[in-house]
Amino acid sequence: MRRAVHPIEARSYEILRSRADTSGLPPLTRAVTERVIHASADLDYLTDLVVSAEEDLRRAADALRAGAPVVTDVEMVAAGITAVTPVCHVRRAVAHDGLTRSAAAVRLAYDEVGPGAVWVVGNAPTALEEILRLGVRPVLVVGLPVGFVGAAESKAALRASALPAVSNRGEKGGSAVAAAAVNALLYARDNQAPNNLEGSL
């Protein structure tokens, strides 16, 4: 079933595409990039976003269609993801042994979901670092934590890991853009063509 697109959202994409040429991007890469830009009104993501191979995104979209779990670092990210109920254990996690609550929540989630999940970090660099330490064997990591302490470094470590991932090079990021990247794949999961205006919203 196709998702209903509000006229304001459709107009937002028209403006986006009038200001940034995304037509040369592969379909899912384009869908992710455009939705991140749409969520942030930040055209710099066109060049700042780093997206794995198109085939990695296709595998992630297929895994979501098959019911792969989505794990988030914080509830704000979970709240922004539509069509599925993400796993987020930050509320019951306890900081201990040098772990932040977000990192501890990653451990709790991995004990629950195991390999093959989509991991989404929009807030806590320590959560992204813990994902890398645990060797979670993800189908995809959306690593877009925000901040001046550890965010850029954790995203560089994600890219160096060679895991299938969506990240960006700088300090910006956040819950809205992390959720947006996953939503782009969830809408593709529902057989909406990402290069079509409605299908990429």
C-alpha atoms as a printed R data frame, in Angstrom:
    type eleno elety resid chain resno      x       y       z
1   ATOM     1    CA   MET     A     1  0.000   0.000   0.000
2   ATOM     2    CA   ARG     A     2  1.382   3.368  -1.009
3   ATOM     3    CA   ARG     A     3  2.001   5.942   1.687
4   ATOM     4    CA   ALA     A     4 -0.121   9.071   1.420
5   ATOM     5    CA   VAL     A     5  2.063  12.117   0.832
6   ATOM     6    CA   HIS     A     6  0.976  15.460   2.246
7   ATOM     7    CA   PRO     A     7  1.107  18.365  -0.236
8   ATOM     8    CA   ILE     A     8  3.553  20.254   2.014
9   ATOM     9    CA   GLU     A     9  5.940  17.303   1.903
10  ATOM    10    CA   ALA     A    10  5.613  17.014  -1.864
11  ATOM    11    CA   ARG     A    11  6.336  20.728  -2.226
12  ATOM    12    CA   SER     A    12  9.366  20.375   0.051
13  ATOM    13    CA   TYR     A    13 10.807  17.740  -2.285
14  ATOM    14    CA   GLU     A    14 10.151  19.903  -5.301
15  ATOM    15    CA   ILE     A    15 12.127  22.728  -3.689
16  ATOM    16    CA   LEU     A    16 14.889  20.363  -2.620
17  ATOM    17    CA   ARG     A    17 15.271  19.045  -6.158
18  ATOM    18    CA   SER     A    18 15.299  22.558  -7.574
19  ATOM    19    CA   ARG     A    19 18.290  23.378  -5.371
20  ATOM    20    CA   ALA     A    20 20.248  20.116  -5.406
21  ATOM    21    CA   ASP     A    21 20.742  17.706  -8.288
22  ATOM    22    CA   THR     A    22 20.290  14.217  -6.892
23  ATOM    23    CA   SER     A    23 19.325  12.626 -10.201
24  ATOM    24    CA   GLY     A    24 22.694  10.957 -10.693
25  ATOM    25    CA   LEU     A    25 22.532   8.988  -7.451
26  ATOM    26    CA   PRO     A    26 21.490   5.315  -7.435
27  ATOM    27    CA   PRO     A    27 17.833   4.895  -6.412
28  ATOM    28    CA   LEU     A    28 18.177   3.939  -2.731
29  ATOM    29    CA   THR     A    29 21.151   6.217  -2.186
30  ATOM    30    CA   ARG     A    30 19.053   9.007  -3.648
31  ATOM    31    CA   ALA     A    31 16.104   8.117  -1.421
32  ATOM    32    CA   VAL     A    32 18.234   8.151   1.725
33  ATOM    33    CA   THR     A    33 20.084  11.327   0.779
34  ATOM    34    CA   GLU     A    34 16.948  13.222  -0.138
35  ATOM    35    CA   ARG     A    35 15.069  12.191   2.983
36  ATOM    36    CA   VAL     A    36 17.980  13.259   5.197
37  ATOM    37    CA   ILE     A    37 18.094  16.625   3.422
38  ATOM    38    CA   HIS     A    38 14.317  16.932   3.657
39  ATOM    39    CA   ALA     A    39 14.398  16.215   7.415
40  ATOM    40    CA   SER     A    40 17.169  18.725   8.092
41  ATOM    41    CA   ALA     A    41 16.740  21.383   5.372
42  ATOM    42    CA   ASP     A    42 20.518  21.073   5.065
43  ATOM    43    CA   LEU     A    43 21.748  20.757   1.488
44  ATOM    44    CA   ASP     A    44 25.294  20.109   2.705
45  ATOM    45    CA   TYR     A    45 24.278  16.486   3.274
46  ATOM    46    CA   LEU     A    46 24.390  16.014  -0.489
47  ATOM    47    CA   THR     A    47 28.192  15.958  -0.242
48  ATOM    48    CA   ASP     A    48 28.674  15.236   3.487
49  ATOM    49    CA   LEU     A    49 26.628  12.041   3.682
50  ATOM    50    CA   VAL     A    50 28.580   8.814   3.155
51  ATOM    51    CA   VAL     A    51 26.429   5.911   1.996
52  ATOM    52    CA   SER     A    52 27.559   2.328   1.493
53  ATOM    53    CA   ALA     A    53 27.176   0.584  -1.824
54  ATOM    54    CA   GLU     A    54 23.689   0.580  -3.298
55  ATOM    55    CA   GLU     A    55 23.595  -3.183  -2.846
56  ATOM    56    CA   ASP     A    56 24.088  -2.744   0.920
57  ATOM    57    CA   LEU     A    57 21.048  -0.489   1.026
58  ATOM    58    CA   ARG     A    58 19.082  -2.981  -1.056
59  ATOM    59    CA   ARG     A    59 19.962  -5.779   1.359
60  ATOM    60    CA   ALA     A    60 18.883  -3.578   4.266
61  ATOM    61    CA   ALA     A    61 15.558  -2.738   2.598
62  ATOM    62    CA   ASP     A    62 14.991  -6.441   1.884
63  ATOM    63    CA   ALA     A    63 15.854  -7.325   5.487
64  ATOM    64    CA   LEU     A    64 13.371  -4.739   6.746
65  ATOM    65    CA   ARG     A    65 10.738  -6.239   4.464
66  ATOM    66    CA   ALA     A    66 11.497  -9.631   6.012
67  ATOM    67    CA   GLY     A    67 11.073  -8.243   9.534
68  ATOM    68    CA   ALA     A    68 14.641  -7.519  10.613
69  ATOM    69    CA   PRO     A    69 14.711  -5.665  13.936
70  ATOM    70    CA   VAL     A    70 15.594  -1.977  14.081
71  ATOM    71    CA   VAL     A    71 17.614  -0.919  17.125
72  ATOM    72    CA   THR     A    72 18.043   2.721  18.158
73  ATOM    73    CA   ASP     A    73 20.356   4.408  20.613
74  ATOM    74    CA   VAL     A    74 17.739   6.757  22.088
75  ATOM    75    CA   GLU     A    75 13.978   7.109  22.188
76  ATOM    76    CA   MET     A    76 13.999  10.275  20.078
77  ATOM    77    CA   VAL     A    77 15.354   8.258  17.160
78  ATOM    78    CA   ALA     A    78 12.827   5.484  17.773
79  ATOM    79    CA   ALA     A    79  9.980   8.016  17.838
80  ATOM    80    CA   GLY     A    80 10.906   9.294  14.379
81  ATOM    81    CA   ILE     A    81 10.917   5.889  12.683
82  ATOM    82    CA   THR     A    82  7.629   4.917  11.069
83  ATOM    83    CA   ALA     A    83  6.074   1.588  10.109
84  ATOM    84    CA   VAL     A    84  8.045  -0.496  12.641
85  ATOM    85    CA   THR     A    85  8.528  -0.437  16.397
86  ATOM    86    CA   PRO     A    86 12.260  -0.156  17.099
87  ATOM    87    CA   VAL     A    87 14.083  -1.790  19.981
88  ATOM    88    CA   CYS     A    88 15.438   0.832  22.385
89  ATOM    89    CA   HIS     A    89 16.620  -0.060  25.870
90  ATOM    90    CA   VAL     A    90 18.143   3.241  26.967
91  ATOM    91    CA   ARG     A    91 15.374   3.812  29.523
92  ATOM    92    CA   ARG     A    92 16.259   0.657  31.453
93  ATOM    93    CA   ALA     A    93 19.994   0.685  30.803
94  ATOM    94    CA   VAL     A    94 22.368   1.633  33.613
95  ATOM    95    CA   ALA     A    95 25.763   3.247  33.118
96  ATOM    96    CA   HIS     A    96 28.453   0.986  34.574
97  ATOM    97    CA   ASP     A    97 32.107   0.024  34.222
98  ATOM    98    CA   GLY     A    98 32.830   3.074  32.090
99  ATOM    99    CA   LEU     A    99 29.847   2.500  29.795
100 ATOM   100    CA   THR     A   100 27.355   5.270  29.191
101 ATOM   101    CA   ARG     A   101 23.654   4.433  29.370
102 ATOM   102    CA   SER     A   102 23.454   4.459  25.578
103 ATOM   103    CA   ALA     A   103 26.354   2.035  25.270
104 ATOM   104    CA   ALA     A   104 24.851  -0.195  27.947
105 ATOM   105    CA   ALA     A   105 21.563  -0.110  26.019
106 ATOM   106    CA   VAL     A   106 23.389  -1.358  22.920
107 ATOM   107    CA   ARG     A   107 24.581  -4.387  24.896
108 ATOM   108    CA   LEU     A   108 21.070  -5.103  26.134
109 ATOM   109    CA   ALA     A   109 19.675  -4.815  22.635
110 ATOM   110    CA   TYR     A   110 22.290  -7.094  21.106
111 ATOM   111    CA   ASP     A   111 21.515  -9.745  23.701
112 ATOM   112    CA   GLU     A   112 17.913  -9.529  22.497
113 ATOM   113    CA   VAL     A   113 18.189  -9.220  18.710
114 ATOM   114    CA   GLY     A   114 21.531 -10.826  17.798
115 ATOM   115    CA   PRO     A   115 23.000 -10.401  14.306
116 ATOM   116    CA   GLY     A   116 21.137  -9.158  11.258
117 ATOM   117    CA   ALA     A   117 19.536  -6.011  12.691
118 ATOM   118    CA   VAL     A   118 19.512  -2.448  11.415
119 ATOM   119    CA   TRP     A   119 21.291  -0.319  14.072
120 ATOM   120    CA   VAL     A   120 20.470   3.382  14.190
121 ATOM   121    CA   VAL     A   121 22.480   5.955  16.154
122 ATOM   122    CA   GLY     A   122 21.433   9.589  16.062
123 ATOM   123    CA   ASN     A   123 22.549  10.873  19.409
124 ATOM   124    CA   ALA     A   124 25.282   9.030  21.273
125 ATOM   125    CA   PRO     A   125 28.767   8.458  19.831
126 ATOM   126    CA   THR     A   126 29.379   6.008  22.680
127 ATOM   127    CA   ALA     A   127 26.540   3.832  21.368
128 ATOM   128    CA   LEU     A   128 28.141   3.741  17.930
129 ATOM   129    CA   GLU     A   129 31.500   2.894  19.492
130 ATOM   130    CA   GLU     A   130 29.886   0.029  21.417
131 ATOM   131    CA   ILE     A   131 28.269  -1.346  18.257
132 ATOM   132    CA   LEU     A   132 31.734  -1.516  16.723
133 ATOM   133    CA   ARG     A   133 33.260  -3.088  19.826
134 ATOM   134    CA   LEU     A   134 30.607  -5.793  20.059
135 ATOM   135    CA   GLY     A   135 30.919  -6.895  16.446
136 ATOM   136    CA   VAL     A   136 27.139  -6.993  16.066
137 ATOM   137    CA   ARG     A   137 27.126  -8.274  12.458
138 ATOM   138    CA   PRO     A   138 24.472  -5.824  11.303
139 ATOM   139    CA   VAL     A   139 22.627  -5.694   8.028
140 ATOM   140    CA   LEU     A   140 23.213  -1.918   8.195
141 ATOM   141    CA   VAL     A   141 24.417   0.708  10.656
142 ATOM   142    CA   VAL     A   142 22.980   4.201  10.374
143 ATOM   143    CA   GLY     A   143 25.619   6.124  12.309
144 ATOM   144    CA   LEU     A   144 24.692   9.793  12.500
145 ATOM   145    CA   PRO     A   145 25.412  10.881  16.081
146 ATOM   146    CA   VAL     A   146 25.681  14.599  16.682
147 ATOM   147    CA   GLY     A   147 28.025  16.630  18.838
148 ATOM   148    CA   PHE     A   148 31.470  18.066  19.405
149 ATOM   149    CA   VAL     A   149 32.770  15.195  21.539
150 ATOM   150    CA   GLY     A   150 33.369  11.933  19.737
151 ATOM   151    CA   ALA     A   151 30.734  12.223  17.013
152 ATOM   152    CA   ALA     A   152 33.010  12.743  14.009
153 ATOM   153    CA   GLU     A   153 35.536  10.269  15.391
154 ATOM   154    CA   SER     A   154 32.965   7.529  15.944
155 ATOM   155    CA   LYS     A   155 31.649   7.983  12.414
156 ATOM   156    CA   ALA     A   156 35.175   7.789  11.005
157 ATOM   157    CA   ALA     A   157 35.643   4.536  12.930
158 ATOM   158    CA   LEU     A   158 32.393   3.215  11.451
159 ATOM   159    CA   ARG     A   159 33.585   3.958   7.930
160 ATOM   160    CA   ALA     A   160 36.959   2.370   8.665
161 ATOM   161    CA   SER     A   161 35.194  -0.792   9.865
162 ATOM   162    CA   ALA     A   162 33.869  -1.470   6.348
163 ATOM   163    CA   LEU     A   163 30.466  -2.375   7.776
164 ATOM   164    CA   PRO     A   164 27.494  -1.512   5.549
165 ATOM   165    CA   ALA     A   165 26.619   1.944   6.778
166 ATOM   166    CA   VAL     A   166 25.184   5.399   6.373
167 ATOM   167    CA   SER     A   167 27.206   8.129   8.073
168 ATOM   168    CA   ASN     A   168 28.547  11.608   7.512
169 ATOM   169    CA   ARG     A   169 31.963  13.175   7.825
170 ATOM   170    CA   GLY     A   170 31.348  15.959  10.298
171 ATOM   171    CA   GLU     A   171 29.981  16.686  13.749
172 ATOM   172    CA   LYS     A   172 26.394  17.273  12.717
173 ATOM   173    CA   GLY     A   173 23.755  14.585  12.641
174 ATOM   174    CA   GLY     A   174 21.009  13.891  15.136
175 ATOM   175    CA   SER     A   175 17.842  11.951  15.813
176 ATOM   176    CA   ALA     A   176 15.817  13.427  12.947
177 ATOM   177    CA   VAL     A   177 18.346  12.637  10.228
178 ATOM   178    CA   ALA     A   178 19.080   9.151  11.586
179 ATOM   179    CA   ALA     A   179 15.375   8.332  11.615
180 ATOM   180    CA   ALA     A   180 14.977   9.836   8.145
181 ATOM   181    CA   ALA     A   181 17.614   7.524   6.674
182 ATOM   182    CA   VAL     A   182 15.782   4.471   7.993
183 ATOM   183    CA   ASN     A   183 12.398   5.774   6.887
184 ATOM   184    CA   ALA     A   184 13.714   6.065   3.332
185 ATOM   185    CA   LEU     A   185 14.477   2.335   3.378
186 ATOM   186    CA   LEU     A   186 11.182   1.479   5.050
187 ATOM   187    CA   TYR     A   187  9.281   3.263   2.297
188 ATOM   188    CA   ALA     A   188 11.360   1.417  -0.304
189 ATOM   189    CA   ARG     A   189 10.469  -1.765   1.570
190 ATOM   190    CA   ASP     A   190  6.852  -1.077   0.699
191 ATOM   191    CA   ASN     A   191  7.732  -1.277  -3.011
192 ATOM   192    CA   GLN     A   192  7.737   2.441  -3.606
193 ATOM   193    CA   ALA     A   193 10.109   3.498  -6.358
194 ATOM   194    CA   PRO     A   194 12.674   5.836  -4.734
195 ATOM   195    CA   ASN     A   195 13.275   7.885  -7.872
196 ATOM   196    CA   ASN     A   196  9.595   8.715  -8.121
197 ATOM   197    CA   LEU     A   197  8.631  11.823  -6.173
198 ATOM   198    CA   GLU     A   198  5.994  10.122  -4.059
199 ATOM   199    CA   GLY     A   199  8.030   6.967  -3.661
200 ATOM   200    CA   SER     A   200 10.992   8.828  -2.221
201 ATOM   201    CA   LEU     A   201  9.037  10.683   0.445
